[in-house]
Amino acid sequence: MAPKITVIGTGYLGATHAAAMAELGFEVLGLDVLPEKIEMLGRAEVPMYEPGLEELLRKHVAGLEGSSGRLRFTTSWEEVAEFGDVHFICVNTPQKHGEYACDMSYVDSAVASLAPLLRRPALVVGKSTVPVGSASRLARKIAELAPAGAEVELAWNPEFLREGFAVQDTLHPDRIVVGVEGERAEKVLREVYATPVGEGSPFVVTDFPTAELVKTAANSFLATKISFINAMAEVCEAADGDVVKLAEAIGHDERIGKKFLRAGIGFGGGCLPKDIRAFMSRAGELGVDQALTFLREVDSINMRRRGHMVELARETVGGSFLGQRVAVLGATFKPDSDDVRDSPALNVAGQIHLQGGQVTVYDPKGMENARRLFPTLAYASSAVEACRGAHVVLHLTEWAEFRELDPAVLGAVVGHRRVLDGRNALSAEVWRSAGWEFRAMGRPRA
C-alpha cells in the first residue's frame, strides 16, 4: 500500500511539493499554521505566481469538480500525525535579522509540534535548506520527543526548484538527493520517487551532512559563476571589451558551459543571497571560514552591480536624477515569477528614487508585491505607460515581453530615446537602428 504523505509548510516549496506528490498518485495532506492560506489552497488558489501550479492544484484538491480528491489541507497537527506515513518539512529558513546566519526557528518549531504526536512508524523528511549539522540535531530531537521512538526516522531530501520551473523540477527532477541513516528510510523514499527515478532521474544516497551541503554547494557554485561573469563585465568596460562575446567564447568550453554566463545587474531572490551568507556563517562556526572567504567577494561583486547600474543611469541623464523621469522595466528578481525578494531591479529603482528620480515601474507579474515593498515608487499598467515621458529606460528583469518590445513604439512615447540593458538580453543593433542611445553592462558604447 502506498504511503500517505503530509507536507508541512505550504509556501512556494510546500504547495508545489504537495501538488506534485498528488500528481504522482499519493494521498496528500498539507499543513500550514495560517488558516487563510489553507482556505486559499482549498480553493486551488496560490498566493504566488508559479506557472502550472494552480492548474495542478485544481486537478487534485478535494472538493473541486473533476479533481482526483487526493490533496487536502489542514491546520491540525494531530490530523497530520494521524494521517501521514511520510512527513515532508517544507518551511522557510530565512536569513536571521542583522546576521548572515540561517534562522532555523520555523524548522525547529515544526519538529517540536509534530514529533510528540508520532505514535506509530513514520519517516520525517526535511526539504528546507539548512546549515550542515542540522539534520543530526533534529534526528536526536525526534528520537527524544516521538512516542514511537526509534520507529520514527529522519531523512534529508534537499529541494532544487527553480522559480518559474518549480512544477517541472518537482515532477521531473534532474537529481534526487537523500541523506539517510538507515535502509528503511532509503526504501521509503525510493517508493515515493519511483516515478521520476523510473523516468531516469538520478537517485543519490548520502549521509546527513552531505545531503545538507549539496544544496548550499550548488547555490554557491551558481552564485560564483554569475559573479565571475559580472566581474569580467567590469574588466570589459574598463578595457573596452565585449562581455557578451567573451561569455560566448568561454562558454564553448565544455568544462565551463554557457549557462549562467549572462552579465547584468546580478542575482537576487529568496535563495541564492541568503544561502551563500548562511553557508559562510556556518563555515565560521565549524572553524573553516577561510574555505569560503571567496563567497564574500562573490556577494560583493553581486551587490556592486546594482550600484553600477544606478551610476550608468545617472551618467546617462546628465549627472543628476533631479527632475528626471526613469522607466524601470521589471520588478521581480527573475522572469516567470512574482517574487520580489532581494530583487536587483527593485533595489536599483529604489536607489534612483532616493536620489531624486521620478521612477515608474512595470512588471508583468510582480506589481502587487512590488507595491507592498516599495509603495513610494510609481507603477504603470504597461511597458508603454511606464516609458511615457521617460528620459531613460532601464531593462532590469528579463521577461520575454520586454525582449519583444518594438523600439519604434516606445520611441514615440519617451522623452529621450535612451535605454540601458541591465540583463544583456536586448539587441543593440535593433534598438540603435531605431534611433536609441543603447548601453549594456560590460559592452562597448557603440
N, C-alpha and C positions, 0 to 999 in steps of 0.2 A: 504493500500500500504506500502511495506517495506521501512524503512528509508534508505536514501543514506548515505554512510559512508565515511568520509575522515580520513586519518591518517597523522598527521603532524610530520615529522621526520622519515626517512626510514633507520635508522641504524638497529642494531640487533633486538631490540624490535619492531620498527615500521614496518620493512619489514615482519617480522613474523606475526605481528598482521594483516597487510593489506592482506597478502595471506590467512590467516585463515578466515578472515571475508568474503573474496570472496568464499572460500570453503564452508562457511555456507550459501551461497546463496545471499549475498548482493552485490549491485553495490558499488565499492570502488574506491576512488581516493586518491593516496598517494602524499604527497608533501615533497620536500626537497629543500634546498637553493643551493645545489651543482648540477649543470647541468650534470656533469659526472656520478654522482650516479644515477640520473634519467635515463640517457641513458643506463647504465648497467642494471637497473631493467627492463627497457623496452625491453631488450633482455632476460629477465628472468635469469640474472646473479646476484650474490650477492658478495660483497667484503669480506665476511667472510665464514667460513665453518660451516654449521649447517645442520646435517642430515635431508633430506627430504624437505628442504626449496626450493631449486631450482626446484625440481620436482613439488612442489605445485605452484610455480610461473608460470612454463611452462603450467600448467593446466588452468591458469586463465588470464594471461596477454594478453590484447587486441592486435590483430595484429599477433599473433603467430598461426601457423597452428594447428588446433584441439583444441584451447583453448576456454573457455567459454566466453572470452571477458569481464568478469565482473571487471577486475582490470586494472586501468590506473595510470600513474604517471605524475606529472607536477611540474613546479617551480612557478606557478602563484597563489598567494594568492587570487586574485579576482575569479579565476576559482574555487578554493576550497570553498570559501564562497558562491558562487552561487550554486554550486553542492550539498553541504552537508546538511543533517539534523542533523547528529551526527558527531562531530569533535573530534577525539582522539588525544591527545597531547602525543607524544612518544619520545620527545627529551631527550638528555643526561643531567644528573645532576652530573657532576664530582666533585671531591674534589677541593676546592679552593687552588691555588698555595700557599704553605707556611703556610696553615691553615688546621684545621680539618673540618671547616665548608663546607657546600654544596654550590656549585656555581649554583645559580638559573637564571643566565643570559639567558640561552637558553629558559627556560620555560617562563620567563618574556617577552622575545623578541617574542616568538610565540604568546602569548596572545595579545601583543601590535600590532602585524601585522594582526591578524585575527579579533579581536573584532570590530574595526571600520568599517569592511566590512559586518557585520552581520545585514542585513536589514529585516530579517524575523525570525520566531520562530526557534530556534536551541538549541541543547544541546552540550556543550563543556565538554569533559570527560578527565580528567588528568590521565595518567597511569604512568608517571615518578615518581621515588622515590624522595620525597621532605620532607623538615623539617615540623614538625607539626605546623599548623597555616598558611601554605602557601595557602591552598585552600580558606579559608575565605578571605584572602587578594586578591587573584586572582578573586574571585567572585565579590568583590567590584569594582575591576578594569574593569571587563567585563561590569558590570551594568553602569559604568561611560562612557565607550567607545562605546558600541554597539548601533547603531541607533534603533534597535528593543527593546532596554531597557529590561524590566522585562520578555519579551518573550524569552530571551536568558538565559538559566540556566547553572550552572556548577555542575558537579558531579566528585567524585574522585573514581577511579577504579584501585587500585594498581595491578601491574603485579607480578607474582610469577614464572617466567620462570627459568628453569634450562638449562644452556648451554648444548647442546647435546641432549636435550629433548624438545626444545622450541616449535616445531610444535605440538607435542603430548600434551604439557602442555597448549597450547592455545586452541586447539580443544576439549580437554578432561580435563579441569582444576579440581584440587582436591578441589577448592572452588572459588567462585566469590564473591568479597567484593565490595560493592558500598556505598560510602558516599554521601548522598543526603540531600537536604533541603526541597524537596517537592515531592508530589506523582507523578507528571508528569515525573520527571527525573527517578524515580524508574520504572515507567511503560515502558518508552522507553528502559531502559537497560534490563528489563525483556524480551522485544521483541527481542533485539539484541542477548541476550544469551539464547533464548528459546530452542535451540537445546541441548547445554550441560546441561541446567537445566532439560530438559526432560529426559536426559540420567542419571540423578542422581547427578549432581554437586550441592553442597550446595550453596544457594544464600543468602549471609549475608548482611543485610541492616544496615548501621550505620550512624552516623553523620560524618562531615568532619574530625575532629581531630582523631577519632578512626580509620577511613579508612587510614589516613596517617600513624598512628602509627603501624598498622598491619604489614606492610612490614618491617619497621625498627625493630620492636619487633621480628618478625620471624627470620630475619637475625642475630640479636643479640643473640637469643637463639641458633641457629645453630653454630655460631662462638664460643659461650661459651662451647657448647658440644664438639666441636673439640679441643679447647684449654684445656678443662678438661682432655681428654684422653691423650693429649700430655704432660700435667703436670704429669699425672700418669706414663707416659713413663720415665720422668726424675727420678721419685722416683724408678721405677723398675730398671733402670740402676744402681742407687746407691745401691739398696738393692739386686741386682742380681735376680730380679723377671722377669716375662714374661708378658708384657703389652697385648699381643695378647690373652693369656689365661684369663687375668684379664678382658679384654673387653668382651670376650665371656661369662664369668661367670656373670658379672653385666648386660649384655645385655639381659639375660633371664628374668630379672625383667621387667614386662610389663610397669611399671612406668618409666623405663629408656629407654628400647628399644635398638636394635642392631645398628640402622643406625647412621652414623657419629661418630662411635667409633673406627675408624682405626687410630692408631697413626702414625705419619710421620713427614714430614717437614712443615706441616701446610697448611692453606688456602691462596688463593690469588684471582686474577681475578678483574673484574671491579665493583663488587658489595659489597661483604662482608667487605673488609677492609675499603673502603670509607664510607659505610653506617653506620658502628658502630662508626666511628670517627665523622661523621656528627651528629649522634644521641647524642653523648657525648657533642658536641658543642652546639646543640640546648637545651639540658637539662640545660647547664650552663646559656644560655640566659633566660630560664624560671625560673631560681633560684632553680632548683632541681638537680644540678650537682652531689650531693652526692648519689643520687639514682642510678647513672650509673658509679660510680668510679670503680666498678668491671670490666667494659669493658676495662679500661686501662690495667689491668693485663691480660685480655683475649688477647688484642692486643700485649702486651709484650711477653707473652708465645709464641704466634704465630711467632713473628719475631725472637725470640730466637732459634726456631727450625732450622731455616736456618743456623744460625751461628754454631749450634751444628753439623750439617751435614758437614760443612766445617772443623770443628775440627776433626771429625771422619775420614774424608778423609785424612787430613794432618797426623794424627797419623798413619793411615794405610800405608802410603807411607814413613814412617820413620822420620816424624817431619818437613819436608820442601817440598814444591811443586816445587822447582827449579829443572829443568831437568826431571820432572815427567809428563808422559802423562796421562791425565784424560779423560775417556769417560763418557759423560753425556747422558743418555737415557731419553729424554723428555725435551720439551721446554715450552709447554703450561701449564697453571695453573691447568688444569684438562684434562682427556681424552675426545675424541669425540668433540673437539673444536680446533680452530686455534688461540684462544685468549691467548696472552702472557702478558696481562696487570697484573702488580704486580705478576708475576709468581715466585713462590718459586724456581722452577727448574732453571730458568734463573738467578735468584738472586744468587743462590749457584754457578752456573757456572761462573758468573761474578766475584764473590769474589775470587774464586780459580785462575782465570786468573790474577787478580790484584796481587795475591800473588806469581806469577811466574809460575803457572802451565800451561802446554800446553793442553788446553781444546778443545775437539772435541764433537760437539753436533749433535744428530739426533732426529727428531720428525716426526711422520707420517704426520702431517698436519700443524705444526706451523713453518716450516723452514723459509719461506719468511718473516713472521712477526718478527721472532727472529733475522734474519739478519739485518732487519731495526733497531731494538732496540739495538742489540749488534753486530755491524759489525766487531769488532776486534776478536771475537771468531771464531774458525774453525768449519766448518759444513761438515757432511758426508751424502752420499746418502742412507745409510742403517745402521742398527744397527751393522752389522758385520764390515762395514768400519769404523764406529765411534770407535769401540773397537780394531781395528788393532794396535798392539803395546802398548796398554794401560797398565799402571801399576796399575790402579784401575778403576773399572766400577761403576758408580753411577746410580741407577734406581730411577728417580725422578718424573716421571709422569706415572700414572697407565694405560697405554694403553694395550689393550688385546694382541697386537703384542709383547710386552715386556714380558708379563706373559707366552707367548707360546714359547719364545726363547729356543733353545737347548743349555744347558751349555757346552756340548761337542764341538759343532760347534764353539761357542765363545772361548772356551778354546784353540782351535787350532790357534787362531789369536792374542790373547792378549800377552802382555809381562809378566804379572803376573796374576794368577787366583785369583783375589780379587774382590768381589762385595759388595757394600753397598746398602741395600734396604731402600730407603727413603720413601717408601709407605707401607711397611709391606704386600706386595702382592705376593712376590715370595716364593717358597717352599725352606726353609732352607735345608731340607733333600735332595731334588733333587740336589741342587747346591753343597752341601758338598760332596755328594756321587760321583759327577763328578770331585772332586779334588779342589774345590774352597774354599778359605777362605771367609766365609759369615758372614756379620754383618747386623743387622737391628736395628732400633731405639727402645729402650725400651725392647730389648730381650737379653737373655743370649748369651754369645760369642759362646758357643758350647752346 
